[in-house]
Amino acid sequence: IDTYVAHYTKLVKRKENIKKNLSDEFINLLFEENFDQEILNQKTIDKYYRNDKKIWDQKCEIYRKSIWGTPSYRELTLGEISLIFKAKNIIDQIIKSESLISLYVEDDAIPVFNYVKKLKKLIAVDISWDVMFINYGVGKQFLRKKLNKNFLLPGQILELPVPSSNCTEAILFKKNSAKKIAPFLESFTLPLDYELAYIFAELDLKVMTTTSPLFYQGSKNYNIFKKDKYRGSVR
């Protein structure tokens, strides 16, 4: 599977970890290293980024009924803008790829044990979907609340309600879905996860999540894991 990594080139160690952790003949690693925040120029930013409270509020209407409330308007950081540009490039590459399904990961993503076998199984599942989150995201408590479930059975694939996102460290995209998403990324206002949630809602895409994550966000502390113990446990 073509696996596109949104990589910030200053974080050399992350690239080394990704190469080591995703070293498998099934994984075709492709690094997206353009648009680091230090080399972004204002002309490029202004061409795509709409720093407009009215647009922000309009796109965030999908959060109005969310239990977490509507995200407050703010200006995006250069790091957030950089990530969206990298994701935009990756979506364009997915469209050009011959693969019908591709994997997007961020450079701090850490796979669970036996992730390749689990990934193959997920891809082979005979259900209809457009986008699938295969990450831990904010955590299982967040996912339970989002799905309105008291507990989650391992190995389930469930549809995410609108607003349908859960961080962006590991996502499966179908090629046909990428073709629909790409035009929307020609103009953005929100951070990547919020922007994608807005796009998914506009396109009425079927967005799924697995209850057994295949990737964790390595730069996030999930409390129950110490960083060193955590890194060892997922290998």
C-alpha positions in Angstrom: 0.0 0.0 0.0 1.3 3.5 -0.9 1.9 5.1 2.5 2.4 8.9 2.3 4.2 10.5 5.3 3.6 14.2 6.1 7.1 15.0 7.3 8.6 18.1 8.9 12.2 17.8 7.7 13.7 19.5 10.8 12.6 16.5 12.8 15.2 14.0 11.4 14.6 11.5 14.2 11.0 11.1 13.3 11.9 10.1 9.7 14.3 7.5 11.1 11.6 6.1 13.4 9.0 6.0 10.6 11.5 4.1 8.3 12.3 1.6 11.1 8.7 1.2 12.3 7.1 0.9 8.9 9.8 -1.4 7.4 7.8 -4.0 5.5 7.5 -5.0 1.9 3.8 -4.3 2.0 4.4 -0.7 2.9 5.6 1.6 0.1 6.9 4.7 2.0 6.6 8.0 0.2 7.7 11.2 2.2 6.0 14.5 1.6 8.7 17.0 2.6 7.6 20.2 0.8 6.1 23.3 2.4 8.0 23.2 5.7 6.9 26.2 7.8 10.3 28.0 7.5 10.1 28.1 3.7 6.5 29.1 3.3 6.2 32.6 1.7 3.3 34.9 2.3 2.2 34.9 -1.4 1.7 31.1 -1.3 -0.1 31.3 2.1 -2.4 34.1 0.9 -3.3 32.1 -2.3 -4.9 29.3 -0.3 -5.4 30.3 3.4 -8.6 32.3 4.1 -8.1 33.9 7.5 -11.7 35.0 7.9 -13.8 34.6 11.0 -17.0 34.6 8.9 -15.8 31.6 6.9 -14.5 29.9 10.1 -17.9 30.2 11.7 -19.7 29.0 8.6 -17.5 25.9 8.3 -17.8 25.2 12.0 -21.6 25.1 11.9 -21.3 21.3 11.9 -20.0 21.5 15.5 -22.9 23.4 16.8 -24.7 20.3 18.1 -21.4 18.6 19.2 -21.0 17.9 22.9 -17.7 19.7 22.7 -19.1 22.9 21.3 -18.1 25.1 18.4 -14.3 25.7 18.0 -13.5 29.4 18.6 -12.0 31.4 15.8 -8.3 31.9 15.7 -5.5 32.4 13.3 -3.7 29.3 12.2 0.0 28.8 13.1 2.6 28.3 10.5 3.0 24.7 11.6 -0.8 24.1 11.0 -0.7 25.8 7.6 2.4 23.7 6.7 0.6 20.5 7.6 -2.4 21.4 5.4 -0.1 22.1 2.5 1.6 18.7 2.9 -1.8 16.9 3.2 -3.0 18.8 0.1 0.0 17.5 -1.8 -0.5 14.0 -0.6 -4.2 14.0 -1.6 -3.0 15.1 -5.1 -0.5 12.2 -5.2 -3.2 9.7 -4.1 -5.3 10.8 -7.1 -2.4 10.2 -9.5 -1.5 6.8 -7.9 -2.7 3.6 -9.4 -3.7 2.3 -6.0 -7.4 2.4 -5.1 -6.6 2.8 -1.4 -3.7 4.7 0.1 -2.5 5.5 3.6 -1.8 8.9 5.0 0.3 9.1 8.2 2.0 11.9 10.1 5.6 11.6 11.0 5.0 11.0 14.7 2.7 8.0 14.0 3.7 4.7 15.7 2.2 1.4 14.6 0.8 -1.2 16.9 2.3 -4.7 17.0 1.4 -6.8 13.9 0.0 -3.7 12.2 0.5 -5.0 8.6 -1.7 -8.1 9.2 -4.3 -5.9 10.8 -4.1 -3.3 7.9 -4.5 -6.0 5.3 -7.5 -7.3 7.1 -9.1 -3.9 7.3 -8.6 -3.2 3.6 -10.2 -6.5 2.7 -13.3 -5.9 4.8 -16.4 -5.9 2.5 -18.1 -2.8 3.7 -18.7 0.5 2.0 -16.6 3.4 3.1 -14.8 6.5 1.7 -12.4 7.5 4.4 -11.3 5.4 7.4 -9.5 6.6 10.6 -7.2 3.9 11.9 -5.6 5.9 14.6 -6.1 6.4 18.4 -6.7 10.1 18.0 -7.8 11.9 21.1 -8.4 8.5 22.8 -11.1 5.9 23.4 -13.1 8.0 25.9 -13.4 10.7 23.1 -14.4 8.0 20.6 -17.0 6.5 23.0 -18.6 9.9 23.5 -18.5 10.6 19.7 -20.1 7.3 18.9 -22.5 7.5 21.9 -21.5 4.1 23.2 -20.6 3.1 26.7 -18.0 0.7 25.5 -16.3 -0.3 22.3 -15.8 -3.9 21.2 -12.3 -4.5 19.8 -12.0 -4.8 16.0 -15.2 -3.0 15.1 -15.5 -0.7 12.1 -18.1 2.0 12.9 -19.3 5.1 11.0 -18.2 8.4 12.5 -21.1 10.9 12.9 -20.7 14.5 11.7 -18.3 16.2 12.5 -16.4 13.1 11.4 -12.7 13.3 12.4 -10.4 12.2 15.2 -7.0 13.8 14.8 -5.1 13.0 11.6 -2.1 10.7 12.5 -3.3 7.8 10.3 -6.1 7.8 7.7 -7.0 5.5 4.8 -8.3 7.3 1.7 -9.9 5.8 -1.3 -8.8 7.2 -4.6 -12.3 8.2 -5.6 -12.8 10.0 -2.3 -9.5 11.9 -2.8 -10.7 13.2 -6.1 -13.7 14.7 -4.4 -11.7 16.1 -1.5 -8.9 17.8 -3.5 -10.9 20.8 -4.9 -11.9 21.8 -1.3 -8.3 22.0 -0.2 -7.7 24.8 -2.8 -9.0 27.1 0.0 -8.8 26.4 3.7 -9.5 28.2 7.0 -9.5 25.6 9.7 -6.8 23.3 11.2 -6.5 20.1 9.1 -8.8 17.8 11.2 -11.5 20.5 11.4 -11.1 21.3 7.7 -11.4 17.6 6.7 -14.5 17.2 8.9 -16.1 20.1 7.1 -15.2 18.7 3.7 -16.5 15.2 4.6 -19.8 16.7 5.7 -20.1 18.8 2.5 -19.4 15.8 0.4 -21.6 13.4 2.5 -18.7 10.9 2.6 -19.0 7.7 4.6 -16.3 8.1 7.2 -15.4 5.1 9.3 -13.2 4.4 12.3 -11.8 1.2 13.7 -12.2 0.6 17.4 -8.8 -1.1 17.5 -6.3 1.6 16.4 -3.4 0.6 14.1 -1.4 3.8 14.9 -0.8 5.9 18.0 0.2 9.6 18.0 3.8 9.4 19.3 4.0 13.0 20.3 0.9 12.7 22.5 0.9 11.5 26.1 -2.1 9.2 26.7 -1.5 9.3 30.5 -1.7 5.5 30.9 1.6 5.2 29.0 5.0 6.4 30.0 6.8 7.6 26.8 9.5 5.0 26.9 7.2 2.2 28.0 4.7 3.3 25.4 7.1 3.3 22.6 8.2 -0.3 23.5 4.7 -1.6 23.9 3.6 -0.7 20.4 6.6 -2.3 18.7 
